[in-house]
């Protein structure tokens, strides 16, 4: 296993570096950013929010097998399940987008 080189060994002296006030650009707050629209041709991953779900291995396998048997994806099954939950609580379903992959044959 190799060690990281020390900054002094690569000729960098942090004392020589200087931060200049106002040299960075202002990043707008999340709520000030324009709303995302998937219709402009960009990939959904550039606009969507990522969410992680932890499953036990046996449950993941069952979900994967269900997706294969229904000729769909785990993503589609999860979205359908969340739509049922939303409907049960009087809310409209999630917004869908067109998949970039060709349908399975």
N, C-alpha and C positions, 0 to 999 in steps of 0.2 A: 504494500500500500504506500503510495507516494504522499509526501507532505505538501501542503500548499507553500508556495514561495512567500517569503516575507516581503512586504512592500519595499523595505530598504534594499533587498537583494535585486529588485527589478528597477531600481533607480527612481522611485517615486518618494518624494518628501512631501508629506501632507502640509507642512508649514509653507510650502511654495504655492499651494492652491488657495484661491480666494473666491468666495461667493460674493457676487455683486447683487445688491438689492434690486428687485424688479426685473431680474434677468429671465425669470421663468414666466411662462404664459399662464393666465388665469384659467382655471378649469371650472366650467359652470357646474353648479350644484345639480344633483340628480334630478330634482324636481323642476329645474329650469331648462333641462335639455328637451329638445323637440320629441314628441311622441313617435314611436317606431311604427312604421308601416311596412308590412311584408310585401305589399303590392309593387314596390319599386324595383323588383327584380333581384334584390340582394338575397343571399341565403338566410334562412330563418335563424341560424346559429349566430349571425351577426347582430340580430335584434332581440332574440328571445332570452329569457332569464333561465339559467341552468339550475336544476334542483336535483338533489341526491336523495335516494331512498335506499335504506339498508334492509336487505332481506336475508333470511337464513338460507343456506345453500339449497336445502330441499324445496323451500318455497320458490326460490328463483328458478329452479329446474322445472317445477310445476307450471310456473308462469310461461317459461320458454316453450315448454311442450304444448301448452294451450295455444300460444301464438302460432306455432308450427302447424298444429292440427286445424286451426282456423285460417291458415294461409295469410297471416297478418304479422304485425310486429308487436313487441312488448310495449313500445311507445303508444301504439294505437289502442291496445287493451287498457293501459293505464289512463289514457285520455278519456276513453269511454266510461271507465269506472268513476273518474272524477266528475264527468258530466252527470252520471246518475246521482252522485252525492249533491251536486249543485241543484239539480232538478228537485230533489227531495226537500231542499231548503228554499225553494221558490226562486231560484236564480237561473239566468240563461246559461247555456253551455259555453265552454271555452271556444275561443277563436281558433279555427283550423287553418292550415296552410297546405299548399300542394307539396307532396314529397318530391325531392329531386331525383330519387331513384326510380327506376322503371319497376312496374309491378312484377311480382314473381310469376313465372309461367309454369 
